[in-house]
Amino acid sequence: MSNNLLKGKKGIISGALDQNSIAWKIAERACEQGAAFTLTNAPIAMRMGELNKLGEKVNAEIIPADATSMKDLETLFNKSMEVLGGKVDFLLHSIGMSPNVRKGRAYNDLNYDWFQKTLDVSALSFHKMMQTAEKLDAINDGGSVLGLSYIAAQRTFPDYADMAQAKALLESIARSYGYRLGVNKKIRVNTISQSPTMTTAGSGVPGFEVFFDYADKMSPLGNADAESCADYCIVMFSDLTRMVTMQNLMHDGGFSTSGITETMVKELANK
Ligand SMILES: NC(=O)c1ccc[n+]([C@@H]2O[C@H](COP(=O)([O-])OP(=O)(O)OC[C@H]3O[C@@H](n4cnc5c(N)ncnc54)[C@H](O)[C@@H]3O)[C@@H](O)[C@H]2O)c1
């Protein structure tokens, strides 16, 4: 169903790897809601070839960019403005990767080169995107920038390792850059803290299925899926939320404010 919430708006969507990616659903919804946008991902992710299918479906040009490379980001913004015929109104950062998580390293056995890679790819890239955009004056006044986060920024989830620090940094960058872009250009910057979701990045976390199940049972509405996250992102990109900025917005079915649920009580009582 389309309400044309993004009619006339232009944007950049990063992080769609395959059909399960949260960014994939966001791109589909943004297209349904009338937006024109470019898609981007790391050059290495292009090898899978899946992104081309999405590009065709949503009529979007694909611009490869490693989000840690200032040169690639400059090309991304310049080319996007060329293709779209002007500055963008929305920007999605949907990027996360930790070599330590991927290799199952325990928190007392982290590889520090990998730790820095985690921070660079999953958090600094958010700053790099906004700094590049600001220098190139690539975002329209009143625009909206979003990053995707996880509650491990505030609470401990043992197997999330250094990604917890990356998410805390990501959310902090949203506040600091949100202040700057808000004052200068009325641009909003927020993070959405999403429920565990079955994607490549998500299921790469050891024990993911267990904490997916746990979060589902601990959330009055159940886990929020990628489609509902996409809906929320559309509202945040639209003009309906033009006074919301510098927030970490919980999109988790109520998980973050639930002490315990009856489902969990029953489950533990039956053990
Ligand atoms: N899946 C979950 O449970 C969950 C929960 C909360 C938040 N998130 C966050 O949502 C975002 C999207 O993840 P997802 O779950 O859709 O998984 P995904 O694996 O589909 O997406 C992650 C994306 O990051 C991209 N990426 C990695 N390194 C990059 C680089 N150097 N440059 C550019 N792109 C790069 C990957 O190619 C991929 O497209 C991430 O920030 C993730 O941490 C996911």
The ligand as a Gaussian input file, in Angstrom:
#p B3LYP/6-31G(d) Opt

LIG

0 1
 N       20.035000      -8.574000      12.090000
 C       19.907000      -8.136000      13.330000
 O       19.594000      -8.898000      14.248000
 C       20.106000      -6.682000      13.617000
 C       19.560000      -6.141000      14.797000
 C       19.795000      -4.790000      15.071000
 C       20.540000      -4.011000      14.199000
 N       21.052000      -4.593000      13.058000
 C       21.860000      -3.754000      12.170000
 O       21.225000      -3.591000      10.928000
 C       22.207000      -3.239000       9.951000
 C       22.008000      -4.092000       8.706000
 O       22.304000      -5.443000       8.986000
 P       21.404000      -6.664000       8.493000
 O       20.944000      -7.382000       9.712000
 O       20.424000      -6.227000       7.486000
 O       22.492000      -7.638000       7.839000
 P       23.163000      -7.684000       6.373000
 O       24.312000      -8.625000       6.538000
 O       22.161000      -8.013000       5.360000
 O       23.706000      -6.195000       6.160000
 C       24.966000      -5.730000       6.594000
 C       25.562000      -4.977000       5.424000
 O       26.791000      -4.317000       5.737000
 C       27.531000      -4.296000       4.531000
 N       28.932000      -3.956000       4.741000
 C       29.852000      -4.642000       5.478000
 N       31.051000      -4.026000       5.393000
 C       30.883000      -2.931000       4.601000
 C       31.753000      -1.897000       4.138000
 N       33.059000      -1.861000       4.482000
 N       31.258000      -0.938000       3.322000
 C       29.944000      -0.936000       2.956000
 N       29.065000      -1.888000       3.370000
 C       29.539000      -2.879000       4.178000
 C       27.348000      -5.738000       4.032000
 O       27.782000      -5.943000       2.699000
 C       25.861000      -5.913000       4.229000
 O       25.140000      -5.508000       3.106000
 C       23.575000      -3.427000      10.627000
 O       24.031000      -2.186000      11.120000
 C       23.218000      -4.329000      11.789000
 O       24.144000      -4.261000      12.855000
 C       20.828000      -5.887000      12.742000

